[in-house]
Every structure is written in structure tokens, then in C-alpha cells.
Amino acid sequence: MCAQVVLAEDDEKQAELVRRYLERENHTVIAVTDGRSALEEVRRRQPDLLVLDVMLPGVDGLDVCRILRRESDVPVLMLTARTEEDDLLLGLDLGADDYMTKPFSPRELAARVRTLLRRTRVNAEPGSLLRVGEVVVDLDRHELVADGTKITCTPGEFRLIATMAARPHRVFTRAQLLENLHGIDQYITTRTIDTHILNLRKKIEPDPRRPVRLLTVYGVGYKLTDG
């Protein structure tokens, strides 16, 4: 279960330890050291999970959580040195999905991350019909329609567009798209992802040279928008 995780922790040693354990689980980790950077990275990358320390410089973790919950449903695992029950409940009331008190076991943290990701993905299981603007993905009929026209596509292309249509406007890394295509393409690589994207643009974009639906987010990956 490969995921993109933003880690907001200002203790360098703690951050490095958490990063190592999460990368062993094949997650991509983007580490920041203050609350303002955490907000910027979550807004820019739309990650699968935010691991958020409460005691951050500038904007603290509680304020980060409060602000994000007005604009995002990203799962939040809060890390705190505070052990008072009121402080822990405040974090949950602000929208954190889980919390761990310091010091904690990195193995337990990795297990909590797995649980949160699993729960989030089960809750996000799409219905049979996915619509993003004028692009419609019918999972039951295995059909793709763009601007009212039925589109012929390969199984790999269909799986990729269905994955992105289930979470429109969310940026997917190539690694995340690769994970969703395992079992469809036997010899899949990141180049296969790029080829699928190019082919899909020819099929669903009004002008494939100037895409407005299937967009590249440079340095990160791809997203599907309502164009």
C-alpha cells in the first residue's frame, strides 16, 4: 500500500526516524519543519496522509488541523508530547483521525499509518459511475465516455483513468498509479504511466497539445480535473 505522506516534525532526529520507517513501507515522505510549510505542502500535493506534530514553530499543529479541516479531508495522525486528556481530545475535536503521544514506537506508528490508509481507502470506494466534468467512467460496463462519445481504451488506460476519476483534482504520483496498475500491465514501468497519459490525452482532451483535463503537476505526478 504505497502512499504519499507529508510529515510535519521540527525535531530532525525524530523526523528522520519516522521517515525511515515509513519509507520501509514503500511510502513517499515529504518532510517539513513548521506549520506553514505543512499547510502549503498539503494544499499543493493533496497527500494520502498528514503526520502532524502538535508543537510546531509558527503555526502549531492544532491550528494546522483546524485550518485544513475547513478545506480538506486528508487523514491526520497527530503526534504530541502533551499527555493531558483535554489536549488530546482537542486534537480529535479539531478533526485529527488518530493521535500518538511521545515517546512512541516507530513500528506502532507505521502500523497506525497502515490502519488509517486502509480505512480511508475503504471509505473512498467509488460507485459504479464516476463523472469528472465531461469525462464519465462506467465501472460496471467498463466504458469511458468523453464529451458524449464512447472512447476505446486498453485495460491499463481504463484502470488509470478510473483511479484518477475516483478522486478528481487529487495529484497522483507515478508510484501511486503504478500500484493501481499491477496485474493489468505485466511489464509496467513509470514510462508505461507516461505513455498511458499521452494516449488518454489524445482520446479525452479537446486539444491534446494543450491539456485541460489530464494535467501534469511538475515534479509530482498527474491529476484529472473537470477541465
C-alpha positions, -999 to 999 in steps of 0.1 A, spaced: 0 0 0 22 28 -13 11 63 -3 23 99 -3 27 112 33 35 147 45 54 146 78 54 179 98 80 175 126 106 201 137 128 176 156 153 165 130 162 132 146 125 123 152 116 132 117 144 111 102 134 81 123 97 84 112 108 89 76 129 58 75 102 36 89 75 49 65 98 46 35 104 10 45 67 6 39 72 20 4 56 53 12 68 86 -3 76 110 26 77 148 22 91 163 55 86 198 67 96 215 99 69 241 106 31 245 104 30 270 75 50 246 53 28 218 63 -3 237 51 15 246 18 26 210 11 -9 195 18 -26 221 -4 0 216 -32 3 178 -31 -31 166 -17 -13 137 1 -28 104 13 -19 113 49 -5 140 71 16 130 102 14 162 122 34 172 154 14 195 177 44 216 188 55 232 156 70 267 152 49 295 138 16 279 132 12 250 156 -2 216 148 -36 223 163 -40 254 141 -28 234 111 -55 208 117 -82 235 123 -74 253 91 -71 221 70 -104 208 81 -121 237 65 -107 228 31 -95 192 31 -104 157 43 -68 145 43 -64 119 71 -43 134 100 -22 114 125 -12 138 153 20 134 173 20 151 207 42 153 238 11 165 257 -5 138 278 -33 158 293 -67 143 282 -81 177 273 -52 184 249 -57 150 232 -95 155 229 -89 189 215 -68 174 187 -96 149 179 -123 176 181 -104 197 156 -105 168 131 -74 146 137 -82 110 128 -57 95 154 -30 106 178 1 92 194 19 105 224 57 109 225 78 89 230 63 63 207 74 32 189 81 38 152 68 3 145 35 13 161 34 45 142 39 26 109 10 2 119 -13 32 127 -4 47 93 -14 14 76 -47 13 95 -56 49 86 -48 44 50 -67 12 48 -97 28 65 -96 58 42 -94 37 10 -123 15 20 -144 46 27 -134 60 -6 -145 30 -27 -162 46 -57 -197 39 -71 -201 24 -105 -203 57 -123 -176 83 -120 -181 117 -136 -154 145 -138 -168 173 -160 -175 158 -194 -155 126 -187 -175 97 -175 -161 63 -163 -186 35 -160 -170 8 -139 -198 -18 -143 -198 -16 -181 -160 -9 -183 -168 21 -206 -151 55 -209 -171 85 -224 -158 119 -232 -180 148 -245 -207 122 -251 -185 100 -273 -176 64 -262 -138 60 -261 -119 28 -268 -91 22 -244 -68 -5 -231 -73 -22 -197 -43 -3 -184 -57 31 -196 -91 23 -182 -77 14 -148 -56 45 -147 -84 69 -157 -108 52 -132 -83 56 -104 -80 93 -111 -117 98 -116 -124 83 -82 -105 113 -67 -107 142 -91 -83 171 -86 -61 150 -64 -24 147 -76 -12 111 -80 25 103 -81 37 78 -107 44 53 -79 8 55 -68 -5 50 -103 19 21 -108 5 4 -77 -30 6 -91 -19 -9 -124 -2 -40 -110 -18 -71 -125 -30 -52 -156 3 -44 -173 28 -73 -170 59 -52 -176 48 -19 -161 72 9 -155 69 46 -149 73 50 -186 42 30 -191 23 55 -170 36 84 -191 26 65 -223 -9 59 -209 -13 95 -200 -3 106 -235 -27 82 -251 -55 92 -229 -50 128 -237 -54 120 -274 -87 104 -265 -103 127 -240 -87 162 -245 -102 188 -269 -66 196 -278 -41 170 -266 -12 195 -271 -29 218 -245 -45 195 -220 -71 210 -196 -84 177 -181 -55 153 -176 -28 176 -162 8 173 -153 19 186 -119 56 191 -125 78 173 -100 49 154 -85 26 135 -110 -8 138 -127 -43 148 -118 -77 147 -135 -98 178 -134 -132 188 -147 -115 209 -174 
